[in-house]
Amino acid sequence: MKASVLTLVLLCAGAGAAYAQTAAPATARPSRMDNLATLLDLTDAQKAQVQSILQEEHAKMKANWEEAKASGTKPDFQQMRTMHQQIQQETLQKLTPVLSGAQLKKFQVLAQMAHHGRFGHGGPGGPPGATTPPPAQN
């Protein structure tokens, strides 16, 4: 599993570097959905269904945030986290009949990487499962 995650990360990094070298003007930049469709090898029908499911997830999260904000009280971190996790679970349940098993596993890895700031942002920790070598001792 670690090898496939690392391969996926390297593939994304290589594709990003190649894209950066041949990039067209910013207006022609692929959307996140296009990138996701490429990484998951989605059919046109799957792409439309996944996009709809993810838009619904985004709308629910935004509505929950707005509701908490409108209440006039600062949202409790644990409550917002629990709500966020529940919505993510619902999204996975909706994606299960749309995606193949392999596509669903890739989606979960990509979502986890994005959640931890490790996808395309050079965030802390590198890819999941990566370890930092111990410091050299003299």
DANOR-V494652 format. One line per field, one symbol per residue. ss: DSSP state (H for helix, E for strand, C for the rest). psi: psi as a letter, one per 40 degrees, with the letter a starting at -180 (. if undefined). burial: # if it has 16 or more other C-alpha atoms within 10 Angstrom, else .. Layout:
BEGIN
ss: ???
psi: ???
burial: ???
END
This chain:
BEGIN
ss: CHHHHHHHHHHHHHHHHHHHHHCCCHHHCCCHHHHHHHHHCCCHHHHHHHHHHHHHHHHHHHHHHHHHHHCCCCCCHHHHHHHHHHHHHHHHHHHHCCCCHHHHHHHHHHHHHHHCCCCCCCCCCCCCCCCCCCCCCC
psi: dddddddddddddddddddddehaiddehiiddddddddefiidddddddddddddddddddddddddddeeihhhddddddddddddddddddddediidddddddddddddddefeheefiieaiheiihiiihh.
burial: ....##.##..#.......................##.##.#...##.##..##..#...#.....................##..##..##..#..##...##.##.##..#...###......##...........
END
